[in-house]
């Protein structure tokens, strides 16, 4: 296997890291947009409860988990900066888990940004999953959260590759 500068003999090539990032981030965007469309079509008028979980459409002008509500432009700028920074950083990671985690963050940020730009909700994002004692969120928010937690744990444990 060809060595990658600074990555060791077993590190994926840059092309492989770009492909992995594109596939994972793309899967997040597709899954999130499909579920938001379902939420928009069904849960806005007919919320569903499954035990303690409520599926209901909520328009969020803030960032993840309704933080910064009322500032959709700022939220959009933050999402763009996060997607570019984490995406670029993720491409430098040697370990696949770190690359996947960074790709989850990128996909979630891109999908929420697409909501702000493409859907006609005045810069709002569709959130639709409501758990007890937790802000309403969507799959993009979940991907961002899981990605950040995995990256943080990786850094704390010393897997800085």
N, C-alpha and C positions, 0 to 999 in steps of 0.2 A: 504494500500500500504506500502511496506517495506521502511523504511527510509534509505537514503544513507548518510554515514558519511560526514558531512560538506555540504550536499546538500539539507537538508530539507526533509520533508515527501513527497513532490510532485515531487522531482527530479527523472529523469529516472535512472534506474540501469545502471551500467557500461556496462552490456551486451546490454541494449537498446541503449546506446550511441554509442557503437561499431557498432551495426547493422545500426543505422541511418547514421553514418559516412561512413560506407562501401557502403550503398545504394546510398547516395548522391554523394560521390566521384566516385563510379562506373558509375553512370548515366552520370556524366560529362565526364569521360574518354570515354565511349562508344559514346556519342553524338559528342564529339570533334574528335575522330578518324574516325568516319563515315564521318563527314563533310570534314575533311582533305583529305580523300581518294577521295571524290567527287571532291574537289578542284583540287587535283593532276591529276585526270583523265580528267577533263573538262575545268577548268578555266586557266590552264597553256597555252593551245593552243587557247582557245575560251573564253576570258574574257566576262563577262556579266555586263551590266549596268542597274540598276533599279533606275531611277531618279538620285539622287546624290550618290547612293551607287554603288560601283564597286566591283565585285567579280572576283578576279584575284589571281593566286598563286604567292606567294613571299616566297623565302627561307630566313629565319631569323636565323643568328648564334648568335644573342643576346638573352636577356631575354625578358620579356613582352614588347610589343610595340617597339621592335627593340632597346632597351637600351643595351649597351655593345656589339654591333655588332662586330664580328670578334674574339670572345673569347668563342667558344662553350663549352670547357671543364669547364671554370669558370662558365658559365651559367648553365651547368648541375649540378655542385657541389652546386651552390646557390639554384637551384630547389630542390635538394635532402634535403638540410638542412631546407629549408622552409617547405617542405612537412612533414618532421619528426617533426619539432618543432611545427608547427601550428596544426598538427594532434594530437600530444600528449597534447597540451594545450587545444584543442577543446574537448577532452575527459573529461576534468575537468570542463567544463562549465555546469552550472545548467539549463540555459534557452535553449530551443530548437532552437530559432533563432540564438543564438551564435554558437551552435553546427552545424547547417546547414551552416552558414557562413564560419566556419572553414573548413567544409567538401568541400565547393566549392573551397577554396584555395588549399586544398590537392588534389582534383580531377584534377584541372587545372595544378598544378605542376607535378603531376604524368603523365598526358597525354603529356605535353610538353617534359618531360624527356623521355617518351617512344618514341617520335619522334626522339629525339637525338640519342637514342640507337638502335632502331629497323629499322627505315627507313634509306635508303641509300643516305643521303644528307650531309654527312660529318659533322654531329653534328648539322645540321640546323633543325629548326622547320618550318612547313608549316603555313604561315599566309595567309589569303584569303579574309578578309573583309576590304574594304577601304572606309572610310567616309571622307567627306570634312574636311580639317584642323585637321586630326587625323592620327596617324601612322596606318599602316596595322596591323590587329590583327586576332585572331581566337577565337573559343568558349572557349578554355581553358583560354586565356588571359581575356576574358570577365568574366568568372567565378571567376578568381582570383581577379579581380578588384571589382566586386560586393561583394565578400566575405570580402575583406579588408575594403571596405566602411561600410558595415553593422557592422563588428567588431569594427571599429573605432567609429561609431555613438553609438553603444551599450556601449562602454567604456566611451565616453563623457557624455552620458545620465545617467551613473551610474549603468547600468545593468551589473555589473561585474561578473555575474554568468554564 
